[in-house]
Amino acid sequence: MEEVQKKIFHCGYVAIIGAPNVGKSTLINQLVGRKIAAVTRKPQTTRHKILGIMTSDEFQIIFVDTPGVMKPAYLLHEVMMKQTISVIGDADAIIFMLDASMDERSDKVQQTLAYNLLKKTGAPVIPVLNKIDLLDPTILDRRIRHAKEMYGFEEIFLISALTNTGIPAMLSAVSSKLPEHPAFYPAEVISEQPEKFFVAEIIREKIFEQYEEEIPYSSSIDIVEFKEQDGRKDVIHAEIYVEKEQQKGIIIGKKGLALKKVGEEARKDIELFLGRPVYLQLYVKVREKWREQHKWLKRLGYE
């Protein structure tokens, strides 16, 4: 009687790192098949590490989306970078993501900062060139050559996180780098953060979308009440913190219309995410220089 060969299963943690706005959050949303990370056109939207869990018959990959690597301007940024360095140190493998749409002559300071973090780990690195759908083949070939020469990679995986192009080949390479190990999470689990975390992220995303200049970057969300009610709408009270009275006025807008729009747009996405109706109430408060204070960074979940 022939012996049945045991199927090999790979499982591990994979950090996704890169400069701001290269598409890390779009990628993790695509991988888990659900929007769990805020995505906007503005850089530095991601502030927390976000776990996205993908499970198949052959592997379970726990992807960790990290804040874009930057030179810190605030204590908040320092905390975010410590988070990223910690994630890299614990990862079984690392996806180093580059933006194909970024011109070779543009500033590469942040990309170089991200690349330098890779030197601090012995984990295998999977280089990925994202947004290939935005370029014609001639320009793309040039960007590929430039990336290989700049970072010394022999092979770079070409993907579009938005359209899912190239993702299967990338996943095959990633899973092959992971240890043989049983799954850490049940197959139906796609993240480990609580619902209130994602609610806060949705509200913050709407602020990034609706306001310009410094407003999105100087704001943060605190969910002060999250009450589920059988047969009735869930009750969610959230506080939006800004650093100046002037910013509070801009957030609220004339006759409260700007804040009302944020609430309406956020409520739609929250209900879609939770799969149930909610009553959302938003308040705006001023906390001067909260980005420079450990106690407020801790209260708002950054430490």
Phi, psi and omega in degrees: 000128182289139178282131179285123181285130181289132181287132180280132180238130180252141179210138178178178182260134181233116178278138174251114182234161179165178177291165177301142172071024177272351177109020182297315182291322176299320180296312183294326175296318179296319184294318182270352177075021180203148181281108178243346180241138179296138180228122174220172178283346181278142176289163176061034176290319182283129178241338182245157168286138182232125179272130174235120189253124180243124184235133175229188178289339184256338186204161164230119180249124176262096179282141178238107176285133183239157174301148178300137183289130184211168171276117187300136175248343181224165174301324176306315180296321179298317179296318179299318180291325175298322177301312182297316180297321178296317180298317180298319181295332182264354188283146173278335177204161183227130169266117176261110188259131176243157182258111181296335183279354180277125181296144182299333182274352182286169184296124182253016184302311183291322177297320179293321176301316179296316181297322181296333177294332181294335182289347183266008181224153176261005181291146177297145183246132176250104180284136185227131176255112186261165177070032181292343179290347183270354188239151172277159188305323182296312180293321180299317178301321180293319180293323179296312180300317181297316181296319179296317181292320184291320186250354176077022179276139177278329182223139176230131179278131183260122183221163162234108179297333182286321185255357180077007179295130176078358183295316180303317179295320178297317180297321178299317179293318181296310183297328181292341180272352185270154180290157172287120185194145175295162180297143177275333185235153172301151186300331184278350181279130179246350175197165181247355178289149179287165182300323183295332176297314181290328176298315178298320179295322178296315179297317181295323177300318181295326176292319177298323182286325190267333186245156182248185177054228189273347186308307182299324185281338180262009181248153175210164186240136174235118178276106185269342176211133177218096187243115176277139183225121179296126177077000179225167179295141170296147179253124179233120174247125182234142176252131176259118180262134173231174187259345185222152177299322179299321179294322177301315179298323179291318179300315182289316179079173180296125181058023177076011187290324181294314178295323178299320179295318176302314181297318180295314181293320179294317181301319179301313182288326178295316179296323178294319181291315183279335182077026179202157182287149179224155169253116184248125177239127181248138175234149178244129180229153180256128172228100185300134176053040180296334180290350182247010185238122182302320185296323180281327175296324177291314181299323183272007171087015180270341178236000000 
